[in-house]
Amino acid sequence: MKFSSSLGAAAVAAATLSLALAAPASARHDKHPPYGKVHVAKALSHMGFVSWDKIEWDDGLWEIDDAVRADGRQFDLKLDPKTFAVVKKEYEGRHGK
């Protein structure tokens, strides 16, 4: 009987693990970010950006709309939530033109 009891516990553990792994990627990535918008703004300033429109948390990344560098070039950015490294950068043209 001890064998079947252990086997039952293993089956429950396996079922629990498979449910956790089956969760949609968006559910795993939409949890609250490790740092807030203030930290993102500081990181943007350190990268040479002087202004930006919106900072949003989406799909596990920080998204920044219309980030403008000192030279006037404008970008949409996606940043890693822990390191603030740029993982995607789209050139949007010159600010104000």
ZAKOL-35314 format. One line per field, with one value per atom (N, C-alpha, C): residue in one letter; atom name; x, y, z. Coordinates in steps of 0.05 Angstrom, whole numbers. Atoms other than C-alpha are relative to their C-alpha. Layout:
r [A_...];
a [CA_...];
x [X_...];
y [Y_...];
z [Z_...];
END
This chain:
r [M_M_M_K_K_K_F_F_F_S_S_S_S_S_S_S_S_S_L_L_L_G_G_G_A_A_A_A_A_A_A_A_A_V_V_V_A_A_A_A_A_A_A_A_A_T_T_T_L_L_L_S_S_S_L_L_L_A_A_A_L_L_L_A_A_A_A_A_A_P_P_P_A_A_A_S_S_S_A_A_A_R_R_R_H_H_H_D_D_D_K_K_K_H_H_H_P_P_P_P_P_P_Y_Y_Y_G_G_G_K_K_K_V_V_V_H_H_H_V_V_V_A_A_A_K_K_K_A_A_A_L_L_L_S_S_S_H_H_H_M_M_M_G_G_G_F_F_F_V_V_V_S_S_S_W_W_W_D_D_D_K_K_K_I_I_I_E_E_E_W_W_W_D_D_D_D_D_D_G_G_G_L_L_L_W_W_W_E_E_E_I_I_I_D_D_D_D_D_D_A_A_A_V_V_V_R_R_R_A_A_A_D_D_D_G_G_G_R_R_R_Q_Q_Q_F_F_F_D_D_D_L_L_L_K_K_K_L_L_L_D_D_D_P_P_P_K_K_K_T_T_T_F_F_F_A_A_A_V_V_V_V_V_V_K_K_K_K_K_K_E_E_E_Y_Y_Y_E_E_E_G_G_G_R_R_R_H_H_H_G_G_G_K_K_K];
a [N_CA_C_N_CA_C_N_CA_C_N_CA_C_N_CA_C_N_CA_C_N_CA_C_N_CA_C_N_CA_C_N_CA_C_N_CA_C_N_CA_C_N_CA_C_N_CA_C_N_CA_C_N_CA_C_N_CA_C_N_CA_C_N_CA_C_N_CA_C_N_CA_C_N_CA_C_N_CA_C_N_CA_C_N_CA_C_N_CA_C_N_CA_C_N_CA_C_N_CA_C_N_CA_C_N_CA_C_N_CA_C_N_CA_C_N_CA_C_N_CA_C_N_CA_C_N_CA_C_N_CA_C_N_CA_C_N_CA_C_N_CA_C_N_CA_C_N_CA_C_N_CA_C_N_CA_C_N_CA_C_N_CA_C_N_CA_C_N_CA_C_N_CA_C_N_CA_C_N_CA_C_N_CA_C_N_CA_C_N_CA_C_N_CA_C_N_CA_C_N_CA_C_N_CA_C_N_CA_C_N_CA_C_N_CA_C_N_CA_C_N_CA_C_N_CA_C_N_CA_C_N_CA_C_N_CA_C_N_CA_C_N_CA_C_N_CA_C_N_CA_C_N_CA_C_N_CA_C_N_CA_C_N_CA_C_N_CA_C_N_CA_C_N_CA_C_N_CA_C_N_CA_C_N_CA_C_N_CA_C_N_CA_C_N_CA_C_N_CA_C_N_CA_C_N_CA_C_N_CA_C_N_CA_C_N_CA_C_N_CA_C_N_CA_C_N_CA_C_N_CA_C_N_CA_C_N_CA_C];
x [16_0_17_-18_57_8_-8_78_-21_21_10_-4_3_8_22_-22_76_-5_7_53_-21_21_-9_11_-13_33_16_-16_79_-18_19_19_-11_11_-9_22_-22_60_4_-3_66_-22_23_-4_3_-4_11_21_-22_76_-9_9_43_-19_18_-11_15_-16_41_14_-15_80_-19_19_17_-12_11_-1_10_-8_1_24_-24_66_-8_8_28_-7_6_4_25_-25_75_15_-15_101_-14_14_47_1_-2_65_13_-11_86_30_-28_155_16_-17_214_6_-6_225_-22_22_178_9_-4_172_22_-21_219_27_-26_276_3_-1_259_8_-6_261_30_-29_330_17_-15_355_0_3_329_18_-18_365_29_-28_430_7_-5_422_1_-1_419_-27_26_344_-8_7_317_-30_29_242_-12_14_191_-30_29_116_-11_12_92_20_-14_125_-22_20_83_12_-8_91_-18_16_69_16_-12_84_28_-25_141_22_-20_178_-10_7_179_-1_2_154_-1_-2_172_-7_8_137_14_-11_172_22_-24_237_18_-16_278_27_-28_354_6_-9_391_3_-4_405_-26_26_330_-11_10_326_-20_22_262_-3_1_253_-24_17_202_19_-19_238_-15_9_228_25_-23_272_-4_0_290_-9_10_253_20_-20_314_25_-26_374_-4_7_339_15_-13_379_-22_18_346_-2_3_317_-13_11_281_0_-3_292_-9_10_251_3_-4_273_-26_25_214_4_-6_249_10_-9_268_-24_21_228_-8_10_184_1_-1_193_-18];
y [-24_0_25_-24_48_8_-5_41_16_-15_64_28_-27_122_18_-16_146_6_-4_136_22_-20_178_28_-26_235_9_-7_233_9_-8_237_28_-26_297_22_-18_331_5_-2_317_17_-15_344_30_-28_408_13_-11_419_5_-3_408_23_-23_459_26_-24_510_6_-4_500_6_-4_502_28_-27_573_16_-15_621_18_-16_660_28_-26_725_1_1_703_0_0_690_26_-25_756_25_-24_803_6_-6_799_27_-27_864_0_-2_887_3_-2_884_29_-28_959_18_-17_1018_20_-20_1074_20_-19_1119_-11_12_1070_-1_0_1065_28_-28_1141_6_-5_1143_-14_15_1089_14_-15_1128_24_-24_1191_-8_9_1152_-9_9_1126_24_-24_1198_10_-10_1206_23_-24_1274_3_0_1262_-25_23_1208_4_-2_1200_-17_19_1138_-22_23_1085_-20_20_1022_-28_27_951_-18_17_901_-25_26_827_-4_6_825_19_-20_886_28_-28_960_11_-12_996_31_-29_1069_11_-12_1110_27_-26_1168_10_-9_1170_16_-19_1229_4_-4_1233_30_-28_1299_11_-9_1301_2_-2_1299_-25_26_1227_-12_10_1194_-31_29_1119_-10_16_1070_-22_19_1024_-22_20_959_-7_5_947_-25_23_886_10_-11_893_0_2_875_17_-13_904_27_-23_959_1_2_936_3_-3_955_-26_25_893_4_-7_928_31_-29_997_7_-7_1027_30_-29_1093_11_-13_1140_26_-25_1199_21_-23_1267_12_-12_1298_27_-26_1355_4_-3_1341_-19];
z [0_0_0_-1_13_-28_28_-60_-14_15_-87_11_-12_-38_-11_11_-62_-30_29_-134_-3_1_-120_5_-6_-90_-24_24_-151_-22_21_-197_5_-7_-160_-6_5_-163_-30_29_-237_-13_10_-251_7_-9_-211_-17_16_-249_-29_28_-317_-2_1_-300_1_-2_-280_-26_25_-344_-23_21_-386_1_-1_-363_-23_23_-420_7_-5_-428_10_-9_-419_29_-28_-351_17_-15_-329_-3_4_-358_10_-7_-336_30_-29_-262_3_-6_-230_-5_6_-253_26_-24_-204_8_-6_-208_-12_10_-219_-21_22_-270_7_-8_-230_-8_8_-241_-30_29_-315_-10_8_-321_5_-6_-287_-20_20_-334_-27_26_-395_0_-2_-371_-2_2_-362_-28_28_-434_-19_17_-460_-10_9_-469_18_-15_-449_4_-4_-456_-12_10_-470_6_-3_-475_22_-19_-439_8_-9_-397_9_-6_-395_4_-5_-369_-17_18_-423_-8_8_-436_11_-14_-386_-6_6_-413_5_-1_-402_-29_26_-464_3_-2_-475_-28_25_-529_-3_8_-564_18_-15_-525_-18_16_-550_12_-9_-546_-3_1_-538_-28_28_-613_-15_13_-628_-12_11_-652_19_-16_-628_-5_2_-613_17_-17_-586_10_-13_-537_16_-19_-500_17_-18_-439_17_-18_-398_28_-25_-331_23_-22_-287_-6_6_-324_-14_16_-365_-26_26_-425_-22_22_-491_-15_15_-523_-27_26_-580_-2_4_-609_-29_26_-666_-4_7_-698_-10_7_-704_-15_15_-738_20_-16_-711_15_-17_-654_-12_9_-677_-30_30_-752_-13];
END
